[in-house]
Amino acid sequence: MYEGKFPHKRYRITLDFLKHHVKTSQSILDLGVENPFSDILKDHGFTVENTSGIDLDLDTSEIKTSKAEVVTAFEIFEHLLSPFTVLQSIQADKLVASIPLKLWFASAYRSKTDLRDRHYHEFEDWQFDWLLEKAGWKIIDSKKWTNPTKKIGIRPILRWFTPRYYIVYAEKIKS
């Protein structure tokens, strides 16, 4: 089902969580360019459109004009300088979003070769909840999970017990 070097556990948990809250008949706008998980969603019957690769910190027009019923954002908010602005621009009433959690034993991710591939925010779960609430979303369901590795050392051992990912299903608060 998840072949190659895809992150099997993360994809499986994310897909199961999404299936629990979103019907395949509902259209999805997935924030970010098309990626391997977009293909998995389509393989499972979801209708998915991705943003074109525009800098969402500077241009939210694709989000504002989308007619999708659900917006998904899988590990994207940590890359944005202003996730609040993006969250406020969403027109859909439903949001499924996941983030890597801030780990006390590992520093924030920063690619040395790709300036766009950096984590400007690594949230604790309460911080992400607060951001969603402040942007006008009510969290209906959430889940955390670990991301163990087969490496040797203190950090790999801690990854067996410390949640690394957090996913939420939220609905827009009607004003």
DAZI-V165436 format. One record per residue. N is the residue number from 1. RES is the residue in one letter. PSI is psi in whole degrees, -180 to 180 (* if undefined). OMEGA is omega in degrees with one decimal (none if undefined). D_FIRST is the distance of its C-alpha to the first C-alpha in Angstrom with 1 decimal. Layout:
BEGIN
n={N:N}
res={RES:RES}
psi={PSI:PSI}
omega={OMEGA:OMEGA}
d_first={D_FIRST:D_FIRST}
END
This chain:
BEGIN
n={1:2:3:4:5:6:7:8:9:10:11:12:13:14:15:16:17:18:19:20:21:22:23:24:25:26:27:28:29:30:31:32:33:34:35:36:37:38:39:40:41:42:43:44:45:46:47:48:49:50:51:52:53:54:55:56:57:58:59:60:61:62:63:64:65:66:67:68:69:70:71:72:73:74:75:76:77:78:79:80:81:82:83:84:85:86:87:88:89:90:91:92:93:94:95:96:97:98:99:100:101:102:103:104:105:106:107:108:109:110:111:112:113:114:115:116:117:118:119:120:121:122:123:124:125:126:127:128:129:130:131:132:133:134:135:136:137:138:139:140:141:142:143:144:145:146:147:148:149:150:151:152:153:154:155:156:157:158:159:160:161:162:163:164:165:166:167:168:169:170:171:172:173:174:175}
res={M:Y:E:G:K:F:P:H:K:R:Y:R:I:T:L:D:F:L:K:H:H:V:K:T:S:Q:S:I:L:D:L:G:V:E:N:P:F:S:D:I:L:K:D:H:G:F:T:V:E:N:T:S:G:I:D:L:D:L:D:T:S:E:I:K:T:S:K:A:E:V:V:T:A:F:E:I:F:E:H:L:L:S:P:F:T:V:L:Q:S:I:Q:A:D:K:L:V:A:S:I:P:L:K:L:W:F:A:S:A:Y:R:S:K:T:D:L:R:D:R:H:Y:H:E:F:E:D:W:Q:F:D:W:L:L:E:K:A:G:W:K:I:I:D:S:K:K:W:T:N:P:T:K:K:I:G:I:R:P:I:L:R:W:F:T:P:R:Y:Y:I:V:Y:A:E:K:I:K:S}
psi={-46:97:172:-148:19:149:90:-55:-46:-44:-42:-48:-43:-45:-44:-42:-45:-45:-31:-27:-16:133:149:-18:-12:136:145:134:115:119:129:165:163:140:175:-34:-31:-43:-39:-43:-45:-39:-24:17:3:147:112:132:136:157:160:-4:6:158:105:-18:-30:-24:110:16:-39:-31:-44:-31:-5:141:9:147:-23:141:134:147:96:110:55:-33:-29:-18:-11:143:-33:71:-25:-46:-42:-46:-39:-27:-10:129:-24:158:-9:144:132:118:142:153:152:137:151:130:132:-20:9:135:165:146:135:114:136:-16:-24:106:-22:-17:69:153:108:-27:129:111:151:159:-42:-33:-42:-42:-45:-42:-47:-47:-45:-30:1:26:146:123:125:-36:153:163:145:150:161:168:73:151:167:18:167:140:175:-49:-46:-36:-44:-31:-18:-24:-18:120:136:-32:150:130:144:150:123:154:145:135:124:132:*}
omega={177.8:-173.4:177.6:-175.3:178.8:177.2:-172.6:-174.7:-178.5:179.4:-178.8:-179.1:179.4:179.4:178.9:178.9:179.7:179.9:-179.6:-173.4:-174.7:177.1:178.9:178.5:-179.2:179.4:-176.2:165.6:178.9:-179.2:-176.4:-178.9:177.6:-173.6:-179.1:179.9:174.2:179.4:178.2:178.4:178.9:177.9:179.5:171.2:179.8:173.6:-172.5:171.8:178.7:171.5:-168.3:-177.2:176.7:177.2:-175.0:173.5:-175.1:-173.1:178.8:-174.7:179.8:178.1:-177.2:-176.9:-179.3:176.3:-178.6:179.9:-177.5:171.5:173.9:178.9:-176.8:-179.3:176.5:-174.3:179.0:179.6:-175.6:173.4:-175.6:178.4:178.9:-179.7:179.1:179.8:179.5:-176.5:-178.2:-179.4:-179.7:179.5:-177.6:-179.3:169.7:-175.5:175.4:179.7:166.9:-179.3:175.2:179.0:-176.9:-176.4:178.5:-179.5:-179.4:-178.5:176.8:175.7:178.7:-176.2:-177.5:-177.0:178.8:-176.2:179.2:177.4:175.9:178.5:165.1:-170.4:158.9:-175.6:-178.2:178.5:178.9:176.1:-178.7:177.0:179.5:-180.0:-178.8:179.7:174.5:-179.5:175.4:-179.8:180.0:-178.0:177.6:-179.3:174.1:174.8:-178.5:177.9:-178.1:174.5:179.6:178.5:179.8:176.8:-178.7:-179.4:176.8:177.4:179.4:179.4:176.8:-173.3:-174.6:178.1:-179.6:-176.3:-179.2:179.6:179.6:166.5:-178.0:177.0:-179.3:177.2:179.3:-179.1:none}
d_first={0.0:3.8:6.1:9.8:11.9:10.3:11.6:8.8:11.4:13.0:10.2:9.2:13.0:13.9:11.7:13.1:16.5:16.5:15.7:18.6:21.0:20.2:20.2:18.2:21.8:22.8:22.8:21.5:23.1:20.9:23.4:22.8:21.9:18.7:16.0:12.3:11.8:14.0:11.7:8.8:11.8:13.0:10.0:10.6:14.2:15.9:18.8:18.8:21.7:22.0:25.3:26.7:27.1:30.5:31.8:31.3:34.1:36.5:35.3:33.6:34.6:31.2:30.4:33.8:33.6:30.1:30.1:26.6:26.7:24.3:24.0:21.1:21.8:19.2:21.1:23.8:27.0:27.7:28.2:30.8:34.5:34.9:32.0:34.6:35.6:32.1:31.6:34.9:34.3:31.3:32.5:29.6:30.3:26.9:25.1:21.9:22.3:21.1:23.0:23.2:26.1:29.3:29.5:33.1:32.4:30.7:32.2:30.7:28.4:30.3:29.4:32.5:31.5:30.1:32.4:30.0:27.4:29.3:29.2:32.4:31.5:29.7:30.2:30.9:29.5:33.0:33.6:30.6:31.6:35.1:34.0:32.2:35.2:37.6:35.8:36.0:32.8:32.6:29.7:28.6:25.7:24.3:22.2:22.3:20.2:20.6:19.0:20.1:20.4:21.4:24.5:28.0:30.4:31.5:29.1:26.0:27.5:28.2:24.6:23.7:26.1:26.4:24.1:22.8:21.1:22.6:21.3:23.7:24.1:27.6:29.9:32.7:36.1:38.5:41.7}
END
